[in-house]
Structure formats: C-alpha cells, structure tokens
Amino acid sequence: MSPTRDDHPAAERSLAEINADIRCLFARAEGRLCDAERIRHASLLQEWAAAIRASVVPAA
C-alpha cells in the first residue's frame, strides 16, 4: 500500500509561523538559550519537522 496524504496529517501551523517562533526565541535570548528555552526550541524543531513531513507530496 502506498502512502497517501491522509497518512501525514496536516500541520496545525505553517512552516513560516514555526520558523518565526524559532527566530524570535533566539532573538529574545540573544543567541544564548537557558534550559527552558532549549526545551522550547526542541519542541519547535519537532513541530517544524512534522510540518515538513506533512508538506511532502509522495511521488506517483
């Protein structure tokens, strides 16, 4: 069975929104993240990766 679009649920937020949050996180922290910010960054990266996977259209 080949993967379908339904196998990868649509991301709740766009890649641009997630990327903007990542950029803001680093801007507020002036490039140096505390432990809580590192946890938030890891969460944003996971969300970003899921959004990337959801945006991929399988080849025919």
C-alpha distance matrix in Angstrom:
0.0 3.8 6.6 8.9 12.6 12.8 11.2 14.5 17.4 20.2 23.1 26.2 28.4 28.3 28.4 32.0 33.0 31.7 33.3 36.5 36.6 36.2 39.0 41.2 40.8 42.1 44.8 46.2 46.1 47.7 45.0 45.8 43.6 44.9 42.8 41.8 40.9 38.8 36.8 36.4 35.4 32.7 31.3 31.4 29.6 26.8 26.6 26.8 23.9 21.7 22.9 22.0 18.4 18.2 19.8 17.4 15.6 12.5 13.5 12.6
3.8 0.0 3.8 6.4 10.1 11.2 9.7 12.3 15.5 17.9 20.7 24.0 25.9 25.4 25.3 28.8 30.2 29.0 30.3 33.6 33.9 33.5 36.1 38.5 38.3 39.4 41.9 43.5 43.6 45.0 42.4 43.4 41.4 42.9 41.1 40.0 38.8 36.8 35.1 34.4 33.1 30.7 29.4 29.1 27.2 24.7 24.4 24.1 21.3 19.3 20.1 19.0 15.5 15.4 16.6 14.0 11.9 8.8 9.8 9.3
6.6 3.8 0.0 3.8 6.9 8.0 6.2 8.5 11.8 14.2 16.9 20.2 22.2 21.8 21.8 25.4 26.5 25.3 26.8 30.0 30.3 30.0 32.6 34.9 34.7 35.9 38.5 40.0 40.2 41.6 39.1 40.2 38.0 39.6 37.8 36.6 35.3 33.5 31.7 30.8 29.7 27.4 25.9 25.5 23.8 21.2 20.7 20.6 17.9 15.7 16.5 15.6 12.1 11.7 13.2 11.0 9.5 7.1 9.6 10.1
8.9 6.4 3.8 0.0 3.8 5.3 5.4 7.6 10.0 12.0 15.2 18.3 20.4 20.1 20.6 24.0 25.1 24.3 26.1 29.0 29.4 29.5 32.1 34.1 34.2 35.8 38.0 39.5 40.0 41.5 39.3 40.5 38.3 39.9 38.2 36.7 35.4 33.9 32.0 30.8 29.8 27.8 26.0 25.3 24.0 21.6 20.4 20.3 18.2 15.6 15.7 15.3 12.2 10.7 12.0 10.5 8.5 7.4 10.1 10.3
12.6 10.1 6.9 3.8 0.0 3.8 5.4 5.7 7.3 8.6 11.9 14.9 16.9 16.6 17.5 20.7 21.7 21.2 23.1 25.8 26.3 26.7 29.2 31.1 31.4 33.1 35.1 36.5 37.3 38.8 36.8 38.2 36.0 37.7 36.2 34.5 33.0 31.8 30.0 28.4 27.5 25.9 23.8 22.8 21.9 19.6 17.9 17.8 16.2 13.5 12.9 13.0 10.4 8.0 9.1 8.7 7.2 7.9 11.1 11.9
12.8 11.2 8.0 5.3 3.8 0.0 3.8 5.3 5.8 8.3 11.8 14.3 17.0 17.5 18.8 22.1 22.4 21.8 24.2 26.7 26.7 27.4 30.2 31.7 31.8 33.8 35.9 36.9 37.7 39.5 37.6 38.7 36.2 37.5 35.8 33.9 32.7 31.7 29.5 28.0 27.6 25.8 23.3 22.8 22.3 19.5 17.8 18.5 17.1 13.8 13.7 14.7 11.9 9.3 11.5 11.7 10.9 11.3 14.6 15.1
11.2 9.7 6.2 5.4 5.4 3.8 0.0 3.8 6.3 9.5 12.2 15.1 17.6 18.1 18.8 22.4 22.8 21.6 23.8 26.6 26.4 26.6 29.5 31.3 30.9 32.7 35.2 36.2 36.6 38.5 36.3 37.1 34.6 35.8 33.9 32.3 31.3 29.8 27.6 26.6 26.0 23.8 21.7 21.5 20.6 17.6 16.6 17.3 15.2 12.1 13.0 13.6 10.2 8.7 11.5 11.1 10.9 10.5 14.0 15.1
14.5 12.3 8.5 7.6 5.7 5.3 3.8 0.0 3.8 6.4 8.7 11.9 14.1 14.5 15.0 18.7 19.0 17.8 20.0 22.8 22.7 22.9 25.8 27.5 27.3 29.1 31.5 32.6 33.0 34.8 32.7 33.7 31.3 32.7 31.0 29.3 28.0 26.7 24.7 23.4 22.7 20.7 18.6 18.1 17.2 14.5 13.1 13.6 11.9 8.6 9.2 10.1 7.1 5.1 8.4 8.8 9.6 10.4 14.2 16.0
17.4 15.5 11.8 10.0 7.3 5.8 6.3 3.8 0.0 3.8 6.4 8.9 11.7 12.8 14.2 17.6 17.4 16.5 19.2 21.6 21.2 22.0 25.0 26.3 26.2 28.4 30.5 31.3 32.1 34.1 32.4 33.3 30.8 32.0 30.4 28.2 27.1 26.3 24.0 22.3 22.1 20.6 17.9 17.3 17.2 14.5 12.4 13.5 12.7 9.0 9.0 11.1 9.1 6.1 9.3 11.0 11.9 13.5 17.2 18.8
20.2 17.9 14.2 12.0 8.6 8.3 9.5 6.4 3.8 0.0 3.8 6.4 8.7 9.4 11.3 14.4 14.3 14.0 16.7 18.8 18.8 20.0 22.6 23.8 24.2 26.4 28.2 29.2 30.3 32.2 30.6 31.9 29.6 31.1 29.9 27.6 26.1 25.6 23.7 21.5 21.1 20.1 17.4 16.1 16.3 14.4 11.5 12.0 12.2 8.9 7.3 9.8 9.1 5.5 7.5 10.3 11.5 14.1 17.6 19.4
23.1 20.7 16.9 15.2 11.9 11.8 12.2 8.7 6.4 3.8 0.0 3.8 5.4 6.7 8.5 11.6 11.0 10.4 13.3 15.4 15.1 16.3 19.0 20.1 20.4 22.7 24.6 25.4 26.5 28.5 27.0 28.3 25.9 27.4 26.4 24.1 22.4 22.1 20.3 17.9 17.5 16.9 14.1 12.5 13.1 11.5 8.2 8.9 9.9 7.0 5.0 8.4 8.9 6.2 8.0 11.3 13.5 16.2 19.7 22.0
26.2 24.0 20.2 18.3 14.9 14.3 15.1 11.9 8.9 6.4 3.8 0.0 3.8 6.9 9.6 11.8 10.1 10.1 13.5 14.7 14.1 16.0 18.7 19.1 19.5 22.3 23.8 24.2 25.6 27.8 26.9 28.0 25.5 26.7 25.8 23.0 21.6 21.9 19.9 17.1 17.4 17.3 14.1 12.5 14.2 12.8 9.1 10.5 12.4 9.8 8.0 11.7 12.5 10.0 11.5 14.9 17.0 19.8 23.3 25.4
28.4 25.9 22.2 20.4 16.9 17.0 17.6 14.1 11.7 8.7 5.4 3.8 0.0 3.8 6.6 8.2 6.3 6.8 10.1 11.1 10.9 13.0 15.4 15.8 16.7 19.3 20.6 21.2 22.9 24.8 24.0 25.5 23.3 24.9 24.5 21.8 19.8 20.3 18.9 15.8 15.6 16.2 13.4 10.9 12.7 12.4 8.6 8.9 11.7 10.2 7.6 10.9 12.9 10.9 11.4 15.0 17.5 20.6 23.9 26.3
28.3 25.4 21.8 20.1 16.6 17.5 18.1 14.5 12.8 9.4 6.7 6.9 3.8 0.0 3.8 5.3 5.2 6.5 8.6 9.9 11.0 12.7 14.4 15.6 16.9 19.0 20.0 21.4 23.1 24.5 23.5 25.4 23.7 25.9 25.7 23.5 21.0 21.3 20.4 17.3 16.4 17.1 15.0 11.9 12.9 13.2 9.8 8.6 11.3 10.5 7.1 9.3 12.0 10.3 9.5 13.2 15.7 19.1 22.0 24.6
28.4 25.3 21.8 20.6 17.5 18.8 18.8 15.0 14.2 11.3 8.5 9.6 6.6 3.8 0.0 3.8 5.5 5.2 6.0 8.5 9.9 10.5 12.1 14.1 15.3 16.8 18.1 19.9 21.3 22.3 20.9 23.1 21.6 24.1 24.1 22.3 19.5 19.3 19.0 16.2 14.5 15.2 13.8 10.4 10.6 11.6 8.9 6.3 9.1 9.5 6.3 7.3 10.8 10.3 9.1 12.2 15.3 18.5 21.2 24.2
32.0 28.8 25.4 24.0 20.7 22.1 22.4 18.7 17.6 14.4 11.6 11.8 8.2 5.3 3.8 0.0 3.8 5.5 5.1 6.0 8.7 9.9 10.4 12.1 14.1 15.5 16.1 18.1 19.9 20.7 19.8 22.3 21.3 24.0 24.5 22.6 19.6 19.9 20.1 16.9 15.2 16.8 15.6 11.9 12.6 14.4 11.7 9.3 12.4 13.2 10.1 10.9 14.5 13.9 12.4 15.4 18.3 21.6 24.1 27.0
33.0 30.2 26.5 25.1 21.7 22.4 22.8 19.0 17.4 14.3 11.0 10.1 6.3 5.2 5.5 3.8 0.0 3.8 5.5 5.1 6.4 8.8 10.0 10.6 12.4 14.6 15.2 16.4 18.5 19.8 19.3 21.4 19.9 22.2 22.7 20.3 17.5 18.4 18.2 14.7 13.8 15.6 13.8 10.3 12.1 13.7 10.6 9.4 13.0 13.3 10.6 12.5 15.7 14.8 14.2 17.5 20.4 23.7 26.5 29.3
31.7 29.0 25.3 24.3 21.2 21.8 21.6 17.8 16.5 14.0 10.4 10.1 6.8 6.5 5.2 5.5 3.8 0.0 3.8 5.4 5.1 6.4 8.7 9.9 10.6 12.8 14.3 15.4 16.8 18.4 17.3 19.1 17.3 19.5 19.6 17.5 14.7 15.1 14.8 11.6 10.3 11.9 10.3 6.7 8.4 10.1 7.4 6.2 10.0 10.8 8.9 10.8 13.9 13.7 13.6 16.7 19.9 22.9 25.8 28.8
33.3 30.3 26.8 26.1 23.1 24.2 23.8 20.0 19.2 16.7 13.3 13.5 10.1 8.6 6.0 5.1 5.5 3.8 0.0 3.8 5.4 5.1 6.2 8.6 9.8 10.9 12.2 14.3 15.5 16.4 15.1 17.4 16.4 19.2 19.8 18.3 15.0 15.2 15.8 12.8 10.6 12.6 12.1 8.3 8.9 11.6 9.9 7.5 10.8 12.7 10.7 11.4 15.0 15.4 14.7 17.3 20.6 23.5 26.1 29.3
36.5 33.6 30.0 29.0 25.8 26.7 26.6 22.8 21.6 18.8 15.4 14.7 11.1 9.9 8.5 6.0 5.1 5.4 3.8 0.0 3.8 5.4 5.1 6.1 8.5 10.0 10.3 12.1 14.1 15.0 14.6 17.1 16.2 19.0 20.1 18.3 14.9 16.0 16.8 13.4 11.8 14.6 13.9 10.2 11.8 14.5 12.5 10.8 14.4 15.9 13.7 14.9 18.4 18.4 17.6 20.5 23.7 26.8 29.3 32.4
36.6 33.9 30.3 29.4 26.3 26.7 26.4 22.7 21.2 18.8 15.1 14.1 10.9 11.0 9.9 8.7 6.4 5.1 5.4 3.8 0.0 3.8 5.5 5.1 6.1 8.7 9.7 10.5 12.2 14.0 13.6 15.4 13.8 16.0 16.9 14.7 11.6 13.0 13.4 9.9 9.0 11.9 11.0 7.7 10.2 12.8 11.0 10.3 14.0 15.2 13.8 15.6 18.7 18.8 18.7 21.6 25.0 27.9 30.7 33.8
36.2 33.5 30.0 29.5 26.7 27.4 26.6 22.9 22.0 20.0 16.3 16.0 13.0 12.7 10.5 9.9 8.8 6.4 5.1 5.4 3.8 0.0 3.8 5.5 5.1 6.5 8.7 10.1 10.8 12.2 11.0 12.8 11.4 14.2 15.1 13.6 10.1 10.7 11.8 8.9 6.7 9.7 9.9 6.7 8.1 11.4 10.7 9.4 12.6 14.7 13.9 14.9 18.0 18.8 18.8 21.2 24.8 27.4 30.1 33.4
39.0 36.1 32.6 32.1 29.2 30.2 29.5 25.8 25.0 22.6 19.0 18.7 15.4 14.4 12.1 10.4 10.0 8.7 6.2 5.1 5.5 3.8 0.0 3.8 5.4 5.3 6.1 8.6 9.9 10.3 9.6 12.3 12.1 15.2 17.0 15.8 12.1 13.0 14.8 12.1 9.8 13.1 13.7 10.5 11.5 15.0 14.2 12.5 15.6 17.9 16.6 17.1 20.6 21.4 20.8 23.2 26.6 29.4 31.8 35.2
41.2 38.5 34.9 34.1 31.1 31.7 31.3 27.5 26.3 23.8 20.1 19.1 15.8 15.6 14.1 12.1 10.6 9.9 8.6 6.1 5.1 5.5 3.8 0.0 3.8 5.4 4.9 6.0 8.4 9.5 10.1 12.3 11.7 14.3 16.3 14.6 11.2 13.1 14.7 11.7 10.5 14.2 14.3 11.5 13.5 16.6 15.5 14.6 18.0 19.8 18.5 19.7 23.0 23.4 23.1 25.8 29.2 32.0 34.6 37.9
40.8 38.3 34.7 34.2 31.4 31.8 30.9 27.3 26.2 24.2 20.4 19.5 16.7 16.9 15.3 14.1 12.4 10.6 9.8 8.5 6.1 5.1 5.4 3.8 0.0 3.8 5.5 5.4 6.2 8.5 8.4 9.7 8.3 10.7 12.5 11.0 7.4 9.5 11.2 8.5 7.6 11.4 11.9 9.9 11.9 15.0 14.5 14.1 17.2 19.1 18.6 19.9 22.8 23.6 23.8 26.3 29.8 32.4 35.1 38.5
42.1 39.4 35.9 35.8 33.1 33.8 32.7 29.1 28.4 26.4 22.7 22.3 19.3 19.0 16.8 15.5 14.6 12.8 10.9 10.0 8.7 6.5 5.3 5.4 3.8 0.0 3.8 5.5 5.0 5.8 4.9 7.2 7.2 10.6 13.0 12.5 8.8 9.9 12.7 10.8 8.9 12.4 13.9 11.9 12.9 16.4 16.5 15.5 18.2 20.7 20.2 20.8 23.9 25.1 25.0 27.1 30.8 33.2 35.7 39.2
44.8 41.9 38.5 38.0 35.1 35.9 35.2 31.5 30.5 28.2 24.6 23.8 20.6 20.0 18.1 16.1 15.2 14.3 12.2 10.3 9.7 8.7 6.1 4.9 5.5 3.8 0.0 3.8 5.4 5.0 6.4 9.1 10.0 13.0 15.8 15.1 11.6 13.4 16.0 13.8 12.3 16.0 17.1 14.8 16.1 19.6 19.2 18.1 21.0 23.4 22.4 23.1 26.4 27.3 26.9 29.2 32.7 35.4 37.8 41.2
46.2 43.5 40.0 39.5 36.5 36.9 36.2 32.6 31.3 29.2 25.4 24.2 21.2 21.4 19.9 18.1 16.4 15.4 14.3 12.1 10.5 10.1 8.6 6.0 5.4 5.5 3.8 0.0 3.8 5.5 7.8 9.0 9.1 11.2 14.2 13.0 10.0 12.7 15.0 12.8 12.4 16.2 16.9 15.2 17.2 20.3 19.9 19.4 22.5 24.5 23.8 25.0 28.1 28.8 28.7 31.3 34.8 37.5 40.1 43.4
46.1 43.6 40.2 40.0 37.3 37.7 36.6 33.0 32.1 30.3 26.5 25.6 22.9 23.1 21.3 19.9 18.5 16.8 15.5 14.1 12.2 10.8 9.9 8.4 6.2 5.0 5.4 3.8 0.0 3.8 5.3 5.4 5.7 8.0 11.3 11.1 8.2 10.4 13.3 12.0 11.3 14.8 16.3 15.2 16.6 19.8 20.1 19.7 22.3 24.6 24.4 25.4 28.2 29.4 29.6 31.8 35.4 37.8 40.4 43.9
47.7 45.0 41.6 41.5 38.8 39.5 38.5 34.8 34.1 32.2 28.5 27.8 24.8 24.5 22.3 20.7 19.8 18.4 16.4 15.0 14.0 12.2 10.3 9.5 8.5 5.8 5.0 5.5 3.8 0.0 3.8 5.6 8.0 10.8 14.3 14.6 11.5 13.1 16.3 15.2 13.7 17.1 19.0 17.5 18.4 21.8 22.2 21.2 23.8 26.4 26.0 26.4 29.5 30.9 30.6 32.7 36.3 38.7 41.0 44.6
45.0 42.4 39.1 39.3 36.8 37.6 36.3 32.7 32.4 30.6 27.0 26.9 24.0 23.5 20.9 19.8 19.3 17.3 15.1 14.6 13.6 11.0 9.6 10.1 8.4 4.9 6.4 7.8 5.3 3.8 0.0 3.8 6.4 9.9 12.9 13.8 10.6 11.0 14.5 13.9 11.7 14.7 17.1 15.7 15.9 19.5 20.3 19.2 21.3 24.2 24.1 24.2 27.1 28.8 28.7 30.4 34.1 36.3 38.5 42.1
45.8 43.4 40.2 40.5 38.2 38.7 37.1 33.7 33.3 31.9 28.3 28.0 25.5 25.4 23.1 22.3 21.4 19.1 17.4 17.1 15.4 12.8 12.3 12.3 9.7 7.2 9.1 9.0 5.4 5.6 3.8 0.0 3.8 6.7 9.9 11.5 8.9 9.2 12.9 13.0 11.5 14.2 16.7 16.2 16.6 19.7 21.0 20.4 22.3 25.1 25.5 25.8 28.4 30.2 30.5 32.2 35.9 37.9 40.3 43.9
43.6 41.4 38.0 38.3 36.0 36.2 34.6 31.3 30.8 29.6 25.9 25.5 23.3 23.7 21.6 21.3 19.9 17.3 16.4 16.2 13.8 11.4 12.1 11.7 8.3 7.2 10.0 9.1 5.7 8.0 6.4 3.8 0.0 3.8 6.6 7.8 5.3 5.8 9.3 9.6 8.7 11.2 13.6 13.6 14.3 17.1 18.4 18.4 20.3 22.7 23.4 24.2 26.5 28.2 28.8 30.6 34.4 36.3 39.0 42.5
44.9 42.9 39.6 39.9 37.7 37.5 35.8 32.7 32.0 31.1 27.4 26.7 24.9 25.9 24.1 24.0 22.2 19.5 19.2 19.0 16.0 14.2 15.2 14.3 10.7 10.6 13.0 11.2 8.0 10.8 9.9 6.7 3.8 0.0 3.8 5.6 5.2 6.1 8.7 9.9 10.3 12.2 14.3 15.1 16.2 18.4 19.8 20.5 22.3 24.3 25.3 26.4 28.5 30.0 31.1 32.9 36.6 38.5 41.3 44.8
42.8 41.1 37.8 38.2 36.2 35.8 33.9 31.0 30.4 29.9 26.4 25.8 24.5 25.7 24.1 24.5 22.7 19.6 19.8 20.1 16.9 15.1 17.0 16.3 12.5 13.0 15.8 14.2 11.3 14.3 12.9 9.9 6.6 3.8 0.0 3.8 5.4 5.0 6.3 8.7 9.7 10.6 12.5 14.3 15.3 16.8 18.6 19.8 21.1 22.9 24.4 25.6 27.2 28.8 30.3 32.0 35.7 37.3 40.2 43.6
41.8 40.0 36.6 36.7 34.5 33.9 32.3 29.3 28.2 27.6 24.1 23.0 21.8 23.5 22.3 22.6 20.3 17.5 18.3 18.3 14.7 13.6 15.8 14.6 11.0 12.5 15.1 13.0 11.1 14.6 13.8 11.5 7.8 5.6 3.8 0.0 3.8 5.4 5.1 6.3 8.6 10.0 10.7 12.4 14.3 15.6 16.7 18.3 20.1 21.4 22.7 24.4 26.0 27.2 28.7 30.8 34.4 36.2 39.4 42.6
40.9 38.8 35.3 35.4 33.0 32.7 31.3 28.0 27.1 26.1 22.4 21.6 19.8 21.0 19.5 19.6 17.5 14.7 15.0 14.9 11.6 10.1 12.1 11.2 7.4 8.8 11.6 10.0 8.2 11.5 10.6 8.9 5.3 5.2 5.4 3.8 0.0 3.8 5.3 4.9 6.0 8.5 9.7 10.3 12.1 14.2 15.0 16.0 18.1 19.8 20.6 22.1 24.2 25.4 26.5 28.6 32.3 34.3 37.3 40.7
38.8 36.8 33.5 33.9 31.8 31.7 29.8 26.7 26.3 25.6 22.1 21.9 20.3 21.3 19.3 19.9 18.4 15.1 15.2 16.0 13.0 10.7 13.0 13.1 9.5 9.9 13.4 12.7 10.4 13.1 11.0 9.2 5.8 6.1 5.0 5.4 3.8 0.0 3.8 5.4 4.9 6.1 8.6 9.7 10.4 12.3 14.1 14.9 16.3 18.4 19.7 20.7 22.5 24.2 25.5 27.2 30.9 32.5 35.4 38.9
36.8 35.1 31.7 32.0 30.0 29.5 27.6 24.7 24.0 23.7 20.3 19.9 18.9 20.4 19.0 20.1 18.2 14.8 15.8 16.8 13.4 11.8 14.8 14.7 11.2 12.7 16.0 15.0 13.3 16.3 14.5 12.9 9.3 8.7 6.3 5.1 5.3 3.8 0.0 3.8 5.4 5.1 6.3 8.7 9.9 10.7 12.5 14.2 15.4 16.8 18.5 20.0 21.3 22.7 24.5 26.3 29.9 31.5 34.6 37.9
36.4 34.4 30.8 30.8 28.4 28.0 26.6 23.4 22.3 21.5 17.9 17.1 15.8 17.3 16.2 16.9 14.7 11.6 12.8 13.4 9.9 8.9 12.1 11.7 8.5 10.8 13.8 12.8 12.0 15.2 13.9 13.0 9.6 9.9 8.7 6.3 4.9 5.4 3.8 0.0 3.8 5.5 5.1 6.2 8.6 9.9 10.5 12.1 14.2 15.4 16.4 18.3 20.0 21.0 22.5 24.7 28.3 30.2 33.4 36.6
35.4 33.1 29.7 29.8 27.5 27.6 26.0 22.7 22.1 21.1 17.5 17.4 15.6 16.4 14.5 15.2 13.8 10.3 10.6 11.8 9.0 6.7 9.8 10.5 7.6 8.9 12.3 12.4 11.3 13.7 11.7 11.5 8.7 10.3 9.7 8.6 6.0 4.9 5.4 3.8 0.0 3.8 5.4 5.0 6.1 8.7 9.8 10.3 12.2 14.2 15.1 16.2 18.3 19.7 20.8 22.8 26.5 28.4 31.3 34.7
32.7 30.7 27.4 27.8 25.9 25.8 23.8 20.7 20.6 20.1 16.9 17.3 16.2 17.1 15.2 16.8 15.6 11.9 12.6 14.6 11.9 9.7 13.1 14.2 11.4 12.4 16.0 16.2 14.8 17.1 14.7 14.2 11.2 12.2 10.6 10.0 8.5 6.1 5.1 5.5 3.8 0.0 3.8 5.4 5.1 6.3 8.7 9.7 10.5 12.4 14.2 15.2 16.6 18.4 20.0 21.5 25.2 26.7 29.7 33.0
31.3 29.4 25.9 26.0 23.8 23.3 21.7 18.6 17.9 17.4 14.1 14.1 13.4 15.0 13.8 15.6 13.8 10.3 12.1 13.9 11.0 9.9 13.7 14.3 11.9 13.9 17.1 16.9 16.3 19.0 17.1 16.7 13.6 14.3 12.5 10.7 9.7 8.6 6.3 5.1 5.4 3.8 0.0 3.8 5.4 5.1 6.2 8.6 9.9 10.7 12.4 14.3 15.5 16.5 18.5 20.4 23.9 25.7 28.9 32.1
31.4 29.1 25.5 25.3 22.8 22.8 21.5 18.1 17.3 16.1 12.5 12.5 10.9 11.9 10.4 11.9 10.3 6.7 8.3 10.2 7.7 6.7 10.5 11.5 9.9 11.9 14.8 15.2 15.2 17.5 15.7 16.2 13.6 15.1 14.3 12.4 10.3 9.7 8.7 6.2 5.0 5.4 3.8 0.0 3.8 5.4 5.0 6.0 8.5 9.8 10.4 12.2 14.2 15.1 16.3 18.6 22.2 24.3 27.5 30.7
29.6 27.2 23.8 24.0 21.9 22.3 20.6 17.2 17.2 16.3 13.1 14.2 12.7 12.9 10.6 12.6 12.1 8.4 8.9 11.8 10.2 8.1 11.5 13.5 11.9 12.9 16.1 17.2 16.6 18.4 15.9 16.6 14.3 16.2 15.3 14.3 12.1 10.4 9.9 8.6 6.1 5.1 5.4 3.8 0.0 3.8 5.4 4.9 6.1 8.5 9.7 10.4 12.3 14.1 15.2 16.8 20.5 22.3 25.2 28.6
26.8 24.7 21.2 21.6 19.6 19.5 17.6 14.5 14.5 14.4 11.5 12.8 12.4 13.2 11.6 14.4 13.7 10.1 11.6 14.5 12.8 11.4 15.0 16.6 15.0 16.4 19.6 20.3 19.8 21.8 19.5 19.7 17.1 18.4 16.8 15.6 14.2 12.3 10.7 9.9 8.7 6.3 5.1 5.4 3.8 0.0 3.8 5.4 5.1 6.2 8.6 9.8 10.6 12.3 14.3 15.8 19.3 20.7 24.0 27.1
26.6 24.4 20.7 20.4 17.9 17.8 16.6 13.1 12.4 11.5 8.2 9.1 8.6 9.8 8.9 11.7 10.6 7.4 9.9 12.5 11.0 10.7 14.2 15.5 14.5 16.5 19.2 19.9 20.1 22.2 20.3 21.0 18.4 19.8 18.6 16.7 15.0 14.1 12.5 10.5 9.8 8.7 6.2 5.0 5.4 3.8 0.0 3.8 5.5 5.1 6.2 8.7 9.9 10.5 12.3 14.6 18.0 20.0 23.4 26.4
26.8 24.1 20.6 20.3 17.8 18.5 17.3 13.6 13.5 12.0 8.9 10.5 8.9 8.6 6.3 9.3 9.4 6.2 7.5 10.8 10.3 9.4 12.5 14.6 14.1 15.5 18.1 19.4 19.7 21.2 19.2 20.4 18.4 20.5 19.8 18.3 16.0 14.9 14.2 12.1 10.3 9.7 8.6 6.0 4.9 5.4 3.8 0.0 3.8 5.4 5.0 6.2 8.7 9.8 10.6 12.7 16.3 18.6 21.6 24.9
23.9 21.3 17.9 18.2 16.2 17.1 15.2 11.9 12.7 12.2 9.9 12.4 11.7 11.3 9.1 12.4 13.0 10.0 10.8 14.4 14.0 12.6 15.6 18.0 17.2 18.2 21.0 22.5 22.3 23.8 21.3 22.3 20.3 22.3 21.1 20.1 18.1 16.3 15.4 14.2 12.2 10.5 9.9 8.5 6.1 5.1 5.5 3.8 0.0 3.8 5.4 5.0 6.2 8.6 9.9 11.0 14.6 16.2 19.3 22.6
21.7 19.3 15.7 15.6 13.5 13.8 12.1 8.6 9.0 8.9 7.0 9.8 10.2 10.5 9.5 13.2 13.3 10.8 12.7 15.9 15.2 14.7 17.9 19.8 19.1 20.7 23.4 24.5 24.6 26.4 24.2 25.1 22.7 24.3 22.9 21.4 19.8 18.4 16.8 15.4 14.2 12.4 10.7 9.8 8.5 6.2 5.1 5.4 3.8 0.0 3.8 5.4 5.1 6.1 8.6 10.2 13.4 15.1 18.5 21.5
22.9 20.1 16.5 15.7 12.9 13.7 13.0 9.2 9.0 7.3 5.0 8.0 7.6 7.1 6.3 10.1 10.6 8.9 10.7 13.7 13.8 13.9 16.6 18.5 18.6 20.2 22.4 23.8 24.4 26.0 24.1 25.5 23.4 25.3 24.4 22.7 20.6 19.7 18.5 16.4 15.1 14.2 12.4 10.4 9.7 8.6 6.2 5.0 5.4 3.8 0.0 3.8 5.4 5.0 6.2 8.9 12.1 14.6 17.9 20.8
22.0 19.0 15.6 15.3 13.0 14.7 13.6 10.1 11.1 9.8 8.4 11.7 10.9 9.3 7.3 10.9 12.5 10.8 11.4 14.9 15.6 14.9 17.1 19.7 19.9 20.8 23.1 25.0 25.4 26.4 24.2 25.8 24.2 26.4 25.6 24.4 22.1 20.7 20.0 18.3 16.2 15.2 14.3 12.2 10.4 9.8 8.7 6.2 5.0 5.4 3.8 0.0 3.8 5.4 5.2 6.6 10.3 12.5 15.5 18.7
18.4 15.5 12.1 12.2 10.4 11.9 10.2 7.1 9.1 9.1 8.9 12.5 12.9 12.0 10.8 14.5 15.7 13.9 15.0 18.4 18.7 18.0 20.6 23.0 22.8 23.9 26.4 28.1 28.2 29.5 27.1 28.4 26.5 28.5 27.2 26.0 24.2 22.5 21.3 20.0 18.3 16.6 15.5 14.2 12.3 10.6 9.9 8.7 6.2 5.1 5.4 3.8 0.0 3.8 5.5 5.4 8.8 10.2 13.5 16.6
18.2 15.4 11.7 10.7 8.0 9.3 8.7 5.1 6.1 5.5 6.2 10.0 10.9 10.3 10.3 13.9 14.8 13.7 15.4 18.4 18.8 18.8 21.4 23.4 23.6 25.1 27.3 28.8 29.4 30.9 28.8 30.2 28.2 30.0 28.8 27.2 25.4 24.2 22.7 21.0 19.7 18.4 16.5 15.1 14.1 12.3 10.5 9.8 8.6 6.1 5.0 5.4 3.8 0.0 3.8 5.6 8.0 10.2 13.8 16.4
19.8 16.6 13.2 12.0 9.1 11.5 11.5 8.4 9.3 7.5 8.0 11.5 11.4 9.5 9.1 12.4 14.2 13.6 14.7 17.6 18.7 18.8 20.8 23.1 23.8 25.0 26.9 28.7 29.6 30.6 28.7 30.5 28.8 31.1 30.3 28.7 26.5 25.5 24.5 22.5 20.8 20.0 18.5 16.3 15.2 14.3 12.3 10.6 9.9 8.6 6.2 5.2 5.5 3.8 0.0 3.8 6.4 9.6 12.6 15.3
17.4 14.0 11.0 10.5 8.7 11.7 11.1 8.8 11.0 10.3 11.3 14.9 15.0 13.2 12.2 15.4 17.5 16.7 17.3 20.5 21.6 21.2 23.2 25.8 26.3 27.1 29.2 31.3 31.8 32.7 30.4 32.2 30.6 32.9 32.0 30.8 28.6 27.2 26.3 24.7 22.8 21.5 20.4 18.6 16.8 15.8 14.6 12.7 11.0 10.2 8.9 6.6 5.4 5.6 3.8 0.0 3.8 6.3 9.2 12.3
15.6 11.9 9.5 8.5 7.2 10.9 10.9 9.6 11.9 11.5 13.5 17.0 17.5 15.7 15.3 18.3 20.4 19.9 20.6 23.7 25.0 24.8 26.6 29.2 29.8 30.8 32.7 34.8 35.4 36.3 34.1 35.9 34.4 36.6 35.7 34.4 32.3 30.9 29.9 28.3 26.5 25.2 23.9 22.2 20.5 19.3 18.0 16.3 14.6 13.4 12.1 10.3 8.8 8.0 6.4 3.8 0.0 3.8 6.5 9.0
12.5 8.8 7.1 7.4 7.9 11.3 10.5 10.4 13.5 14.1 16.2 19.8 20.6 19.1 18.5 21.6 23.7 22.9 23.5 26.8 27.9 27.4 29.4 32.0 32.4 33.2 35.4 37.5 37.8 38.7 36.3 37.9 36.3 38.5 37.3 36.2 34.3 32.5 31.5 30.2 28.4 26.7 25.7 24.3 22.3 20.7 20.0 18.6 16.2 15.1 14.6 12.5 10.2 10.2 9.6 6.3 3.8 0.0 3.8 6.4
13.5 9.8 9.6 10.1 11.1 14.6 14.0 14.2 17.2 17.6 19.7 23.3 23.9 22.0 21.2 24.1 26.5 25.8 26.1 29.3 30.7 30.1 31.8 34.6 35.1 35.7 37.8 40.1 40.4 41.0 38.5 40.3 39.0 41.3 40.2 39.4 37.3 35.4 34.6 33.4 31.3 29.7 28.9 27.5 25.2 24.0 23.4 21.6 19.3 18.5 17.9 15.5 13.5 13.8 12.6 9.2 6.5 3.8 0.0 3.8
12.6 9.3 10.1 10.3 11.9 15.1 15.1 16.0 18.8 19.4 22.0 25.4 26.3 24.6 24.2 27.0 29.3 28.8 29.3 32.4 33.8 33.4 35.2 37.9 38.5 39.2 41.2 43.4 43.9 44.6 42.1 43.9 42.5 44.8 43.6 42.6 40.7 38.9 37.9 36.6 34.7 33.0 32.1 30.7 28.6 27.1 26.4 24.9 22.6 21.5 20.8 18.7 16.6 16.4 15.3 12.3 9.0 6.4 3.8 0.0
